[in-house]
């Protein structure tokens, strides 16, 4: 039983740690604003990218193929953006993998897929759905993006905010709680249950 409890506790800790790390490292896309109106700009901010980005590919729809590619973005290249078949002169890439679509139209509604290739050979994939709201839903974030565009600032130089560290903090707390629980369970067995087993028999 002692061996069973030790192996069970260790495996539970490792499994919980693996699940938390996988969830924390998954690619995440935030729409800024969340429900833009027709004619506004929207930025799909890519978060949780851990590593050196070599190449970013944005696609219209869930399929990742040449006929659905909006553009490919090479952050270290002097001419980073290479436009694809679905490019409409309104999509601009960022060095952190994000995309901005200006002057939204009803035809822009739908799924968008991003494939990020990291050095040396890691591939990240995520998707987001674009939905249009009413024109009255104009947020301060959308106003800020519009101002930056109209003043002549290049969208390539505008980088969305850094991803929040809240996910990593929560993951650390959960790992700590799980490890403490496993240690308490082992100590209870070691000093209480094991002594009672010896005394009875």
N, C-alpha and C positions, 0 to 999 in steps of 0.2 A: 504493500500500500504506500509505503514511503517513497519508493521509486516511482510509482504511478503518479502521486501528487506532485513530485518534483518535475517529472516530464510534462505533465499536464499544465502546470503553472508556466513553465518555460515556453511551451508551444503556444499557449494562450497569449503570453506577452509578445512573442515574436509575431504572431498572426495579427494582433491588434496594432502593433507598430507598423507592420507592412501595409495594412489597410489604410492607416492614417497617412503614412508617407505617400502612398499612391494617390489618395484623394487630394492631398495638399499639392502634389506636383502636376496634377492634371491641368491641361490648358483651359483657360476660362476667358470668355469674351463678354464684355460689358458694353451695352448700347448707350451712347451719350448723345442726345437724351434717350430715355427708354422708349417713348412712343413719339417720334417726331411727326410733324405735320407736313403736308405736301408743300414743296418749295423750300423747306428748311434743309439744313445740313445735318448729317448724322455721322458719328465716329464710332466704329466698332473697335473698342480698346482691348487689345490682347494682354492678358495678365498671366502671371505665374510662369513666365518663360525663364527657366533656369539654364543658362548656357550661352554659348556664342552662336548667334544666328548666322547661318551661311546663305539661306535662301528662303523667301516667303512667297507662297502661291495662294492667291485668292480666286475662288470660283463662285459663279452664280448657280445656285442649286447644290444638291448633295453630291453629285458626281464630280470626281476630280479627273477631268480629261481636257484635252485641248479645245474642244468645242464649247466648254463652259468656263474657260479661264478668263478672268478679268485682267490680271497682270501678274508678273513675277517681279519680285523686289529683291535686289542684291544690296544689302546695307553698306558694304565696303567698296562698292563700285562708284566711279565718278558719275556715271549715268545709271542710277540704281533701278529705275522702273522700266520694265519691258512689257508693253501693253499686249493684251491678247484679243481674242475674237469678241469677247463680251465687254470690252472697254468702250465707254460712251463719252469720253472726255470729261467726266465728272467724278472719276475715282482717283484718289491719290493715296500713295503708300507712305508709311512711317518706318523709321529705322528699328522700332521695337516690334514690328509685325502688324501694327494696327492699320486700319483703312478708314478713309473719310470719303463719303459720297455727298456731293453738293447738289443743290437744287432738286430735291427728291421728287419723283414722279410716281404715279400709281403703278407703272410698269416695273418699278424697282422692288415692289413688295415681294417677299418670298425668302427662301433659305439662302444663306451664304456660308461657304465652307472655306476654311483656311488650312493649309498644310505648311508647317514650318520645319525646315531641315536645319539641325544644329550640327556644329562640328564636334566630333569627327563624323559620326554616322547615326544620329538620333533623329527620329521623325515624330513630330507632334501634330495632332489633328483636332480640330474643334469646329463647331457650326453654330450659327445664330440666325434667328428669324427676324426679318424687318417687317414691322407693322406700322402703318400710318395712322396718326390720330387726327383730331380736329385742329384747325388752325389756331384755336384759342389756347392750346396746350403748348405755349412757347415758354421754355425754361431759360434760366439765366445761363446755363451751360451752352445752349444753342446760340444765344445772343453773343456770347464770347467768341465762339468759333466763327460766326458770321463776321464779326468785327475784324478778327485776325485775317480773314480772307479778303475782305474789302479794302483793307489798308495796304495790301500788296505783299504781305508776308507769305512766303512760300509754304504750302502745306507740308512739304518735305521736312521743314525745319521745326514744325510744330509737333511736339511729342506729347501724347496724353500723359495724365498724371501717373506717377509710379503706383504699382499695385499695392493694395493694403497688406500690412503684415499681420492682420488680425487672424487670418487662417493659420499661420505658423504658430502664433501664440496659443490658439485653441488646441492645435495638435500637440504642442509641448505639454500643456496642462493635462490633456487626456492621457498621454503616454505616462506622465508622472503619476497620475491617479491609478492607472492600471498596474504599473510597476509596484507602487506602494501596496495595492491590494494583494498582489501575488506574494510579496514579502510577508505581509501580515498573515496570509493563509499558511505559508510555510512555517512561520514562527509558532502559530497556534498549534499546528500539528506536531511540531518538533518538541515543544515544551509542555503541552497539555495532553493531547491525545496519545502520544507515544508513551508517556509516563503512565497513563492510566492503563494502557495495554499491557505493559510490563508488570504492573501491580496486580492485575487480574489473572496473569497467567502463565 
